[in-house]
Amino acid sequence: MSLLDVVMATNRPATDLSAFEQAVHTDGRTLYSLAFAILGDKQQAEDAVQDTMELAWKSWKTLRDPERRSAWLKRICVHRVCAYDEASSASCC
């Protein structure tokens, strides 16, 4: 299931979707850079960012402070990267 499928399958207010789209465009490159710096693999970094955004969308209502959105997304990304890293037997976390 793609990120778009996940987003479209939920019944959320348009304001949530607008804020999420902004996060994807604003934070996507930073998240990719973070993931790639740790993993060193383009495909795994892309997958980690995809997973990050999927988890973020599913958890969007738990974001307490929208001004800390970038930090929140980076934390999710690091957790996803660590999961990929554990699967490849190298450990970053």
C-alpha contacts under 8 A as a table, 3 or more apart, distances in Angstrom:
res1	aa1	res2	aa2	distance
1	M	5	D	6.01
1	M	6	V	6.89
2	S	5	D	5.11
2	S	6	V	6.43
3	L	6	V	5.07
3	L	7	V	6.19
3	L	50	Q	6.90
3	L	53	M	7.39
3	L	54	E	5.79
4	L	7	V	5.10
4	L	8	M	6.02
5	D	8	M	5.18
5	D	9	A	5.97
6	V	9	A	5.23
6	V	10	T	6.80
6	V	54	E	7.05
7	V	10	T	5.72
7	V	54	E	7.99
7	V	57	W	7.03
8	M	11	N	7.47
12	R	16	D	6.43
12	R	17	L	7.16
13	P	16	D	5.49
13	P	17	L	6.79
14	A	17	L	5.02
14	A	18	S	6.07
15	T	18	S	5.06
15	T	19	A	6.14
16	D	19	A	5.23
16	D	20	F	6.05
16	D	60	W	7.68
17	L	20	F	5.02
17	L	21	E	6.05
18	S	21	E	5.16
18	S	22	Q	6.25
19	A	22	Q	5.08
19	A	23	A	6.28
20	F	23	A	4.97
20	F	24	V	6.25
20	F	57	W	7.05
21	E	24	V	5.09
21	E	25	H	6.32
22	Q	25	H	5.22
22	Q	26	T	5.84
23	A	26	T	5.04
23	A	27	D	5.45
23	A	28	G	7.24
23	A	69	R	7.80
23	A	70	S	7.77
24	V	27	D	5.60
24	V	28	G	5.06
24	V	53	M	7.35
25	H	28	G	5.69
25	H	29	R	7.86
26	T	29	R	7.50
27	D	30	T	5.34
27	D	31	L	6.13
27	D	70	S	6.53
27	D	73	L	7.92
28	G	31	L	5.20
28	G	32	Y	6.18
28	G	49	V	7.33
29	R	32	Y	5.02
29	R	33	S	6.11
30	T	33	S	5.08
30	T	34	L	6.16
31	L	34	L	5.07
31	L	35	A	6.11
31	L	49	V	6.26
31	L	73	L	7.72
31	L	74	K	6.35
31	L	77	C	6.68
32	Y	35	A	5.09
32	Y	36	F	5.94
32	Y	45	A	5.95
32	Y	46	E	6.45
32	Y	48	A	7.97
32	Y	49	V	6.01
33	S	36	F	5.14
33	S	37	A	5.94
34	L	37	A	5.22
34	L	38	I	6.50
34	L	74	K	7.96
34	L	78	V	7.89
35	A	38	I	5.38
35	A	39	L	5.98
35	A	40	G	7.88
35	A	44	Q	7.99
35	A	45	A	4.88
35	A	46	E	7.87
35	A	48	A	6.77
35	A	49	V	7.26
35	A	77	C	7.07
35	A	78	V	7.20
35	A	81	V	6.10
36	F	39	L	5.09
36	F	40	G	4.96
36	F	41	D	5.99
36	F	42	K	6.27
36	F	44	Q	7.74
36	F	45	A	4.97
37	A	40	G	5.68
38	I	81	V	7.43
38	I	92	C	7.34
39	L	44	Q	7.02
39	L	45	A	6.59
39	L	81	V	7.10
39	L	85	D	6.80
40	G	45	A	7.68
41	D	44	Q	5.45
41	D	45	A	6.05
42	K	45	A	5.14
42	K	46	E	6.18
43	Q	46	E	5.09
43	Q	47	D	6.13
44	Q	47	D	4.98
44	Q	48	A	6.01
44	Q	84	Y	7.32
45	A	48	A	5.04
45	A	49	V	6.26
45	A	81	V	7.58
46	E	49	V	5.21
46	E	50	Q	6.20
47	D	50	Q	5.00
47	D	51	D	6.11
48	A	51	D	5.06
48	A	52	T	5.99
48	A	77	C	6.66
48	A	80	R	5.73
48	A	81	V	5.88
48	A	84	Y	7.55
49	V	52	T	4.83
49	V	53	M	6.16
49	V	77	C	6.50
50	Q	53	M	5.29
50	Q	54	E	6.22
51	D	54	E	5.04
51	D	55	L	6.09
51	D	77	C	7.98
51	D	80	R	7.02
52	T	55	L	5.23
52	T	56	A	6.00
52	T	73	L	7.14
52	T	76	I	5.88
52	T	77	C	5.21
52	T	80	R	6.59
53	M	56	A	4.87
53	M	57	W	6.06
53	M	73	L	7.87
54	E	57	W	5.23
54	E	58	K	6.29
55	L	58	K	5.11
55	L	59	S	6.08
55	L	76	I	7.73
56	A	59	S	5.01
56	A	60	W	5.52
56	A	73	L	6.96
56	A	76	I	7.50
57	W	60	W	4.93
58	K	61	K	7.97
59	S	62	T	5.50
59	S	63	L	7.30
60	W	63	L	5.64
61	K	64	R	7.72
63	L	66	P	6.50
63	L	69	R	7.16
63	L	72	W	7.63
65	D	68	R	5.50
65	D	69	R	6.87
66	P	69	R	5.05
67	E	70	S	7.73
68	R	71	A	5.44
68	R	72	W	6.23
69	R	72	W	4.98
69	R	73	L	6.12
70	S	73	L	5.12
70	S	74	K	6.15
71	A	74	K	5.06
71	A	75	R	6.21
72	W	75	R	5.24
72	W	76	I	6.43
73	L	76	I	5.10
73	L	77	C	6.11
74	K	77	C	4.92
74	K	78	V	6.11
75	R	78	V	5.17
75	R	79	H	6.37
76	I	79	H	5.22
76	I	80	R	6.34
77	C	80	R	5.03
77	C	81	V	6.04
78	V	81	V	4.97
78	V	82	C	6.07
79	H	82	C	5.12
79	H	83	A	6.37
80	R	83	A	5.05
80	R	84	Y	6.46
81	V	84	Y	5.08
81	V	85	D	6.01
82	C	85	D	4.80
82	C	86	E	5.95
82	C	91	S	7.15
82	C	92	C	6.12
82	C	93	C	5.96
83	A	86	E	5.16
83	A	87	A	6.31
84	Y	87	A	5.13
84	Y	88	S	6.46
85	D	88	S	5.17
85	D	89	S	6.34
85	D	90	A	5.50
85	D	91	S	5.68
85	D	92	C	6.57
86	E	89	S	4.97
86	E	90	A	5.93
86	E	91	S	5.67
86	E	92	C	7.92
87	A	90	A	7.78
